[in-house]
Amino acid sequence: MLFAAQDLLRTRVADGAEPLWETVLSLHSLREGRAEPALAAWRQHAVRHGPGPLRTLLPLVPQHGCFPDFWRP
C-alpha cells in the first residue's frame, strides 16, 4: 500500500517524546551494554544512581519479545 498525498496531509508528529516508550528503549540500551561513546556518561550515571529504580523496572521489560501492554504508548 502506498501513501497518497491525502495520507501525508493527515500525518501528525507528536509534540514530544513518549516517556514510557523512552524508558523501555533506555532499558534495552542499558542491557545491551554496547560501548557507544555518545552514551558512556549517561550509562555510567544510570548505573551509579539508578540501582533501585533499575531493579524495579528491568523485570517489567523482557530482554526479547513483547512487553506488557501498559508500557506501550
N, C-alpha and C positions, 0 to 999 in steps of 0.2 A: 504494500500500500504506500502510495506517495502522498506527501503533503501538498495541498493546494494553497494558493495564496490566501484563501479564506481561513485555512487552518492556522497559518502563520500569524494572521491578524488577531486571532483569538488566543495566541500563546502569551502567557504571562510569566514573568520572572519573580521569584519570591523576593520579599523586601529584605530578607536577611537569612542567616543560616538557621537551620532547624536544630535546636540544642540537643535533642535526644539522638538524632542521626549523627551529629558531630561527636557525641560521646561514644557511640558504638564504633565509629570509624577510628577514633583515637585509641580505644581499647584494642582494636585489631592492630593498629600501628605499634602500640607498646608490646603486644605479644609477639609480633613478627621479629622484633629486635634487629632489624636491618640497620647497618651503620650509615645512616644518611646524615651527612654533616649539618644540613639545614635544620634537622630535628634534634640534634645531640643535646643542646641546652634544655629544650623542652622535655626530652626523655629523662634527663638527669633530675630535673625539677620534679617531674611527675612521680618518679620512683622514690625520690627522697622525701617528698612531702605528702604523698598520697597513699601510703600503705593501707590505712584504714578504709578509705573510700574504694580503693582498688580491690581489696579483699571482698568488699560488698558487691561491687559491680561485675567483676570478672566472671563469677559463676552464672550471672544472668545472660551473658553473651557468649555462646559457644564459639570455639575456635573455627569451626566449619559448619556450613549449612545454615539453616534458618534460625532466627532467634524469636523470642516471644513477640506477639503482635503488638503489645502495648508499647514496644520500643519503636515501632515503625512510624514514620511521620505521616 
